[in-house]
């Protein structure tokens, strides 16, 4: 159709040009010239409109209409995957689109998954091996900027407040992490659910600061939001905002369709949870963790996606210990002399460029098997310096249909990356931002044959 349109336009132009040059030289030809020009001027756009509409409504490979693709050009995913539904045309199609945005109505599975979560004070060592595990050598002068304990330097160990899991409401039996999951470091227990489930988090605060549990993605009412602000709530609807030391609160979250995988996601999506009583101070204290929602009918009994062999969780964050509510305690306990107020070196020494709370490769090494289906859940927290580019050496991942070996993170951003490791060996996994790499934001993972 496009070729026909082009041919017609060329013919009209040629006829007009020929008549103009040769056939209309007498004085009475001026009105005819104007008529021919007017005809050509009208015919071309009309043909363009008719043929253009025909082209935009014609089929393209994959069965979608061209008009659908053009209407959805704001989303590159529509252009790359013909099996994904294109954005609807104006009119009735918009209802289908917005229904997809909203998700299906909540259809409860009748299953409630209960988690017993305590906030506890812990002395956390970012570099427990006492050496650079990536180089296999002792710390050099540059690394000592962040890990060396000195007269007015805290070193690599800080008092923190972390989420820890328990087996029941007595909070007497901690949930032990397996050696396989030791790499999770200071992050809280992974909370899981399947679309249609209800999540209950029984929270006990054993820290000296007020704390809460605020989730992303799931459905909650005000009494389960875990964030204090002017939201017109009073009484019992505010008890979730700041659980005091020794206090308890039960958070109830529903998991509707809109909390699960979207049209372009795999079988599971990742959210986060963290304390929001004083969000900046609380997260720097360490109160943060991962939450995974699996599509309905695609989960194992524990809520993990049935089509995935191994899940991996990694938090890239510059933990600013100078903004932690435990700074005063850390100075008192771990330094001999309080730093001067204008000691910029002290501020820098407290910027722990960590992966799950470890620096310079001190994270327990993660082991994957060649050929297994691995899903990485990667997120960041922090401030404007927390612009991270995690890079996998040796293997590649697929994110939203695109293959890559480097991904981009912003503060509080989350992404899911799928890997089928094919290259055995020990490989580096690090932030590619130069300053962050220098400051120790690196770890390693192993692939066995």
C-alpha positions in Angstrom: 0.0 0.0 0.0 2.8 2.3 0.7 4.3 1.7 -2.7 1.0 2.4 -4.4 0.7 5.6 -2.5 4.2 6.7 -3.5 3.5 5.8 -7.1 0.3 7.9 -7.2 1.9 10.9 -5.7 4.8 10.7 -8.2 2.4 10.4 -11.2 0.4 13.4 -10.0 3.5 15.4 -9.6 4.8 14.4 -13.0 1.6 15.3 -14.7 1.4 18.7 -13.1 5.1 19.4 -13.9 4.7 18.3 -17.6 1.5 20.3 -18.1 3.1 23.3 -16.3 6.1 23.3 -18.6 4.7 22.3 -22.0 1.0 22.2 -22.2 -0.3 25.4 -20.6 1.6 28.2 -22.3 -1.4 30.3 -23.5 -2.9 33.1 -21.4 -6.1 31.2 -20.6 -4.2 28.4 -18.9 -3.7 30.2 -15.5 -7.1 29.0 -14.1 -6.3 25.5 -15.3 -2.9 25.6 -13.6 -4.5 26.6 -10.4 -7.0 23.8 -10.7 -4.3 21.2 -11.3 -2.3 22.5 -8.4 -5.3 22.5 -6.2 -6.2 18.9 -7.2 -2.7 17.7 -6.5 -2.6 19.5 -3.2 -5.9 17.9 -2.1 -5.3 14.4 -3.7 -1.9 13.8 -2.0 -3.0 14.3 1.7 -6.3 12.5 1.0 -4.5 9.5 -0.4 -2.0 9.7 2.5 -4.9 9.6 5.0 -6.7 6.8 3.3 -3.6 4.7 2.7 -2.1 5.6 6.0 -5.1 4.5 7.9 -5.2 1.3 6.0 -1.5 0.8 6.8 -1.9 1.5 10.5 -4.8 -0.9 10.7 -3.0 -3.7 8.8 -1.5 -6.7 10.5 2.1 -7.1 11.5 4.0 -10.2 12.6 2.7 -11.5 15.8 -0.9 -10.6 15.1 -1.0 -7.1 16.5 -2.5 -4.2 14.5 0.0 -1.5 13.5 -2.2 1.1 15.1 -2.0 -0.8 18.3 1.8 -0.7 18.2 1.8 3.0 17.4 -0.6 3.7 20.2 1.6 1.8 22.5 4.9 3.3 21.3 5.5 4.8 24.7 6.4 1.4 26.0 9.4 -0.2 24.2 8.3 -3.6 25.5 5.4 -3.6 23.1 7.8 -3.2 20.2 10.2 -6.0 21.2 7.9 -8.8 22.2 5.0 -9.6 19.8 3.4 -11.9 22.3 2.8 -9.1 24.8 -0.5 -7.3 24.5 -0.1 -3.9 22.9 -1.6 -0.8 24.4 -5.3 -0.6 23.5 -6.7 1.7 20.9 -8.9 4.6 22.2 -12.3 3.5 23.3 -13.3 0.1 24.6 -9.7 -1.1 24.5 -8.8 1.4 27.2 -11.1 -0.4 29.6 -9.1 -3.6 29.0 -5.8 -1.7 29.5 -6.9 -0.2 32.8 -8.3 -3.5 34.0 -4.9 -4.9 33.4 -3.3 -2.1 35.4 -5.8 -2.7 38.3 -5.4 -6.5 38.2 -8.0 -9.1 38.9 -10.2 -8.6 41.9 -8.8 -10.1 45.1 -9.6 -13.8 45.2 -8.3 -15.1 48.5 -6.6 -18.5 48.5 -7.7 -18.9 52.2 -4.0 -19.1 53.1 -2.4 -16.8 55.7 1.4 -16.8 55.9 2.5 -15.6 59.3 6.0 -14.3 60.0 7.4 -13.5 63.4 9.8 -10.6 63.0 11.9 -9.0 65.8 14.1 -5.9 65.6 17.2 -6.6 67.5 20.4 -4.7 68.3 23.5 -6.4 66.8 27.2 -5.6 66.5 27.7 -5.9 62.8 31.1 -6.4 61.2 31.2 -5.4 57.5 34.6 -7.1 57.1 34.7 -10.1 59.4 37.6 -11.8 57.7 39.9 -8.8 58.4 41.2 -8.9 54.8 40.2 -8.1 51.2 38.6 -11.3 50.1 38.5 -10.3 46.5 42.3 -9.8 46.2 43.1 -12.4 48.8 45.4 -10.0 50.6 45.3 -7.7 53.6 43.6 -4.3 53.4 45.7 -1.6 51.6 45.9 2.0 52.6 42.8 2.9 50.5 40.7 0.2 52.0 41.8 1.2 55.5 39.9 4.5 54.9 36.7 2.5 55.7 37.7 -0.6 57.7 40.6 0.4 59.9 39.9 1.1 63.6 41.8 4.1 64.9 41.9 6.7 67.7 38.9 8.5 66.3 37.8 5.9 63.8 35.1 3.3 64.4 36.5 0.7 62.0 34.4 -2.1 60.4 32.1 -3.0 63.3 29.0 -1.0 64.2 26.0 -1.3 66.5 22.9 -1.8 64.4 19.2 -2.7 64.6 18.3 -5.6 62.3 15.2 -7.6 61.5 15.5 -11.2 62.6 13.1 -14.1 62.2 11.6 -16.3 64.9 9.6 -19.5 64.8 6.5 -18.4 66.8 5.0 -15.7 68.9 7.1 -16.5 72.0 10.1 -15.1 70.2 12.3 -17.6 72.0 13.5 -19.7 69.1 15.3 -17.8 66.3 15.1 -19.0 62.8 18.5 -20.2 61.8 19.9 -19.4 58.4 21.4 -22.2 56.5 25.0 -22.0 55.3 23.6 -21.6 51.8 21.8 -18.4 52.8 24.6 -16.9 54.9 25.2 -14.5 52.1 22.0 -12.7 53.0 24.0 -10.8 55.7 22.2 -8.1 57.6 19.0 -8.2 55.5 15.8 -9.4 57.2 14.1 -12.7 56.6 12.7 -13.1 53.1 8.9 -12.7 53.2 7.0 -14.7 50.6 3.4 -15.0 49.4 1.4 -16.2 46.4 -1.2 -13.9 44.8 -4.4 -14.3 46.8 -2.6 -14.9 50.1 -2.8 -12.9 53.3 0.5 -12.0 55.1 0.6 -11.4 58.8 3.8 -10.0 60.4 3.9 -10.3 64.1 6.5 -7.7 65.1 8.4 -7.3 68.3 10.7 -4.4 68.8 13.7 -5.1 71.0 15.7 -2.1 69.9 16.1 1.1 71.8 14.6 3.1 68.9 11.0 3.1 67.7 10.6 1.0 64.7 7.9 -0.4 62.3 7.5 -2.7 59.3 6.4 -0.9 56.1 5.9 -3.0 52.9 6.0 -2.0 49.3 3.5 -3.4 46.7 1.0 -5.3 48.8 -2.4 -4.0 50.0 -2.7 -2.7 53.5 -5.0 -0.5 55.6 -3.8 2.3 57.8 -3.2 0.2 60.8 -0.7 -1.9 58.8 1.2 0.8 56.9 4.0 1.4 59.4 4.6 5.0 58.5 3.7 8.1 60.6 2.5 11.2 58.8 -0.5 13.5 58.7 -3.0 10.9 57.3 -6.0 11.7 59.4 -5.6 8.5 61.5 -6.0 8.3 65.2 -6.1 5.8 68.0 -5.4 2.2 67.1 -4.8 3.1 63.5 -1.5 4.8 64.6 -0.1 2.0 66.7 1.7 0.6 63.6 3.7 3.8 63.1 6.3 3.6 65.8 6.4 0.4 67.9 8.3 1.3 71.1 11.0 -0.8 72.7 9.4 -4.0 74.0 6.2 -3.3 72.1 4.4 -5.5 69.6 2.2 -5.0 66.6 0.7 -7.3 64.0 0.7 -6.1 60.4 -1.8 -7.6 58.0 -1.3 -7.3 54.3 -3.3 -8.7 51.4 -1.7 -9.9 48.2 -4.0 -9.0 45.3 -3.3 -9.5 41.6 -1.8 -6.0 41.4 0.9 -7.0 43.9 2.0 -9.9 41.8 3.7 -10.2 38.4 2.6 -7.7 35.7 2.3 -8.4 31.9 6.0 -8.2 31.3 7.2 -10.0 34.5 8.2 -13.6 35.1 6.5 -15.9 37.6 7.5 -13.7 40.6 8.2 -10.1 41.5 10.2 -8.5 44.3 9.2 -5.8 46.8 10.9 -4.6 49.8 10.0 -3.9 53.4 11.7 -1.6 55.9 11.1 0.5 59.0 9.5 3.8 58.3 9.3 5.4 61.8 12.3 7.5 60.9 12.9 6.1 57.4 16.4 7.6 56.9 17.8 6.6 60.3 15.9 3.3 60.5 17.2 2.0 57.1 20.8 3.2 57.9 20.4 1.3 61.2 19.8 -1.8 59.0 16.0 -2.4 59.2 15.3 -3.6 55.6 14.4 -6.8 53.9 13.0 -8.5 50.7 9.4 -9.5 49.9 8.6 -11.8 47.0 5.2 -12.4 45.4 4.6 -15.3 43.1 1.8 -15.5 40.6 -1.2 -17.6 41.6 -0.8 -21.2 40.7 2.9 -20.9 40.1 4.2 -21.2 43.6 5.6 -24.0 45.7 4.2 -24.6 49.2 6.6 -22.0 50.7 5.6 -19.3 48.2 8.7 -19.5 46.0 8.2 -19.7 42.2 8.1 -23.3 41.0 9.9 -22.6 37.8 13.0 -21.3 39.5 15.7 -23.5 41.0 17.5 -20.9 43.0 16.7 -17.4 44.2 19.4 -14.8 45.1 18.8 -11.6 47.0 21.3 -8.7 46.9 21.1 -5.2 48.5 23.6 -2.6 47.2 23.7 0.3 49.6 26.2 2.9 50.9 25.3 2.6 54.6 25.9 6.0 56.1 26.7 5.1 59.6 27.0 8.8 60.5 23.2 9.1 59.9 22.4 6.0 62.0 20.7 6.6 65.3 23.5 4.5 66.8 26.3 6.9 65.8 26.7 8.2 69.4 26.9 4.7 70.8 29.4 3.6 68.1 31.7 6.6 68.8 31.5 5.9 72.6 32.2 2.2 72.2 34.6 1.9 69.3 36.8 5.0 69.4 39.2 6.3 72.0 38.7 10.0 71.2 35.6 11.5 69.7 36.3 13.0 66.2 36.5 16.7 65.7 33.3 18.3 64.3 35.1 19.3 61.1 36.7 15.9 60.6 35.6 15.1 57.1 37.7 11.9 57.1 35.5 10.6 59.9 32.4 11.1 57.8 34.0 9.3 54.9 35.1 6.4 57.0 31.5 5.8 58.0 30.2 5.4 54.4 30.2 1.6 54.2 29.8 0.6 50.5 28.2 -2.7 51.1 26.5 -5.7 49.5 24.1 -7.2 52.0 26.2 -5.6 54.7 29.6 -6.7 53.5 32.6 -4.8 52.0 35.6 -5.9 50.0 34.3 -9.4 49.2 33.6 -10.4 52.8 30.1 -11.7 51.9 30.0 -15.5 52.3 30.3 -16.8 48.8 27.2 -17.7 47.0 27.3 -21.0 45.1 25.2 -21.7 41.9 25.1 -24.8 39.7 25.7 -24.7 36.0 22.5 -24.9 34.0 20.1 -24.2 36.9 17.4 -21.5 36.7 18.5 -18.7 38.9 16.5 -15.6 39.7 18.3 -12.6 41.2 16.4 -10.0 43.1 18.5 -6.9 43.3 17.7 -3.6 45.1 19.3 -0.4 46.4 18.6 2.0 49.3 20.1 5.3 50.3 20.6 8.8 48.9 22.0 10.4 45.7 25.3 8.5 46.0 23.3 5.2 45.7 23.3 5.1 41.9 24.6 1.6 41.4 25.5 -0.5 38.4 25.9 -4.2 39.6 27.9 -6.2 37.1 28.2 -10.0 36.8 31.5 -11.3 35.6 31.4 -14.6 33.6 27.6 -14.9 33.0 24.7 -12.8 31.7 21.1 -12.1 32.9 17.8 -11.3 31.2 15.9 -8.4 32.6 12.4 -7.5 31.1 13.3 -9.5 27.9 16.7 -7.8 27.4 20.0 -9.6 27.9 22.8 -7.8 29.8 25.5 -8.2 32.4 25.1 -4.8 34.0 21.9 -3.4 35.6 21.1 0.0 36.9 19.7 0.8 40.4 18.5 4.0 42.1 17.6 4.4 45.7 14.7 2.1 46.6 14.6 0.6 43.1 14.1 -3.1 42.7 14.6 -5.4 39.7 14.5 -9.1 38.8 17.2 -10.7 36.7 17.1 -14.3 35.5 20.3 -16.2 34.9 21.1 -19.7 33.5 24.7 -19.9 34.5 26.8 -21.7 31.9 30.3 -20.7 32.9 31.9 -22.5 35.9 34.3 -20.7 38.1 34.5 -18.0 40.8 33.3 -14.7 39.4 33.3 -11.1 40.5 30.0 -9.3 41.2 30.4 -5.6 41.9 29.1 -2.1 41.4 30.7 -0.6 38.3 30.7 3.0 39.7 34.4 3.7 40.2 34.2 5.3 43.6 32.0 2.5 44.9 34.4 -0.1 43.6 37.3 1.6 45.2 35.4 1.7 48.5 34.7 -2.1 48.5 31.3 -2.5 47.0 32.2 -5.9 45.6 31.6 -9.6 46.2 32.0 -13.0 44.4 29.8 -15.9 43.4 30.7 -19.4 42.4 29.3 -21.5 39.6 30.0 -25.3 39.8 29.9 -27.6 36.9 
